Every structure is written in C-alpha cells, then in structure tokens.
Amino acid sequence: MKEYQVTKVAYHEAGGTDTLITSETAFNKKLKDATDAKEPLPEQVVAQTFTFKQAESVDEAVALAGGSGVGEYENVDIFLGVFAYAASLRQHNSANDLLKSTDFVAQEGAIDISAAVAEKVERAKMSPEERAIKDLAKGGIHVTPDQLRAALALIQQQAAVATA
C-alpha cells in the first residue's frame, strides 16, 4: 500500500470570515504574493499534515475499506460505495468531455460511457493561461486566450509607465 503525506492549511483571506482550505505550498505562495504586493496577508487558522493511503491492489483496496481481503465481505458496502463514487466521477467527466468537444454531434438515444471507468486517464496540467481563463469564467468573465494576452499586455504597459 502506498502512503504519502499532505499538509493542508485552513485560513481566512485578509478581512474575510470564510474558512478556506488549501495545500501548505499554495498557502505559502499566497503569503509570498501578498507580501511582495504589500497587501494584507491571509490569516492561517490551523495547519495539519495528514497521511493518505492508496491501494495498489484489489486486496489492499478492500483492506482500506475495512475488509480483510477479497474473500472477506464484512464491509463490502463501504468498498462498493467508494468504487461507485469514483466510477460515477469517471463517467461524468467522460460525458462532460464529450459535450465540450468541438466535433461532438448529439445523437438519438443514450450514449453508454461505462467504458470510461476502465480507461487509464492522464490528467492534463493546465497552463497558467488556461487556469486564468477558467477562473475568470467562474466570475462571469468570458475571454479568449487572445483577449487575455492583450489584456495582460496592456497591464504590463501600464505598469511600465507607472514605474518609469
């Protein structure tokens, strides 16, 4: 069974009351960015390191769900619940990817996407540009990559004029 540790930080944005959770690395970056920009710092509420376990075999997966092995079914509902949740996410993501693809054409009847559960999936890392576009869209601002680059160029020009 593979084990790894993750440190999470609960914090408040400066002046905020909502408790947000992020990784220690991301929180430290927030602190650095706020310090560099001479902005109010986020306030750490609490930090904790957690040990995560990841099964590398079916026996380990069943054991992680509280069973003694594949032949032991005392916690089969827990194991199946975890599996069903993960399988559901895989299928939802597959359906979403189909709907977002530019060449998708709707068809009569339902499309069976259960094969997505058994597919090996490589998570693509988003570029900073893609992440910025996605984050702006969450706030209701929809821009193309070209519009974002043009806006950043204007900001850089303004910053250069301000420091000159």
Secondary structure, DSSP 8 states (H G I E B T S, - for coil): -EEEEEEEEEEE-TT--S-EEEEHHHHHHHHHHHHHTT----EEEEEEEEEEEE-SSHHHHHHHTT-SSTT--TTHHHHHHHHHHHHHHHHHHHHHHHHHSTT----SS----GGGGGS--------HHHHHHHHHHHTT----HHHHHHHHHHHHHHHHHHH-
